[in-house]
Amino acid sequence: NWGGEFTGRNTPKWKGGDVNYGLGTPASVDCAITVAAHVSRYQMTDSTMGGGNICTFSSYGPTIDGRDKPDISAPGQNLCAAASSYADNALAYDTSVVFNNRTYGFSKLSGTSMSSPFATGVVALLLQANPTLTPQQVKEILICSATHDEFTEASGMVRFGHGKVNAYQAILRAPNSVGFNNFENHEDIYTVFPTPTSDKI
């Protein structure tokens, strides 16, 4: 429902829904890192800060069965991002660079389609800092390192999740998390390849 109320049809006895429980699939899945979108903080001309609030289009949690979602929030309004130089749609470029006689444009876009890649970039940094992290550990680090402010406190879990993603604090936690891999225990090993040893494994 993109942050708005569920709409009802003009039919007798039809009642439209409220704004809650608006997350769709795959955002409602337990193992997914569900990312809401908020407006980045910015310096205004009078030296006060603007932004910080949730984006109006960011859907409300929780899940239909009452689980806490979204998990985290990331910047998602007017983010300047690279556009494909092969795109056939007419995007308005805010700036561009020329490389090898080809123009690469950058456009301001909004949506959870922008906040999710932002969070994905932080996840990539986490895995670079500690490649042994499991998906659950990555999710827990994002949640435990999240920033809280007056906006997250006012709007609560159904809008921001556990808070705003904090890349710096998340990266600080990554090396201190011990990753693990699960292996099935088999009594017999028939073939090991490649085999640099002929004695014991």
Sequence and secondary structure as in RCSB ss.txt:
>XXXX:A:sequence
NWGGEFTGRNTPKWKGGDVNYGLGTPASVDCAITVAAHVSRYQMTDSTMGGGNICTFSSYGPTIDGRDKPDISAP
GQNLCAAASSYADNALAYDTSVVFNNRTYGFSKLSGTSMSSPFATGVVALLLQANPTLTPQQVKEILICSATHDE
FTEASGMVRFGHGKVNAYQAILRAPNSVGFNNFENHEDIYTVFPTPTSDKI
>XXXX:A:secstr
 TTS     S TT     SSS   TTTTSTTS  EEEE   EE TTS EE  SB TTS     TTS     EEEE
 SSEEEE  TT  S    SEEEEETTEEEEEEEE SHHHHHHHHHHHHHHHHHH TT  HHHHHHHHHHT B  H
HHHHH HHHHTT B  HHHHHHHGGGS         S     SS   SS  
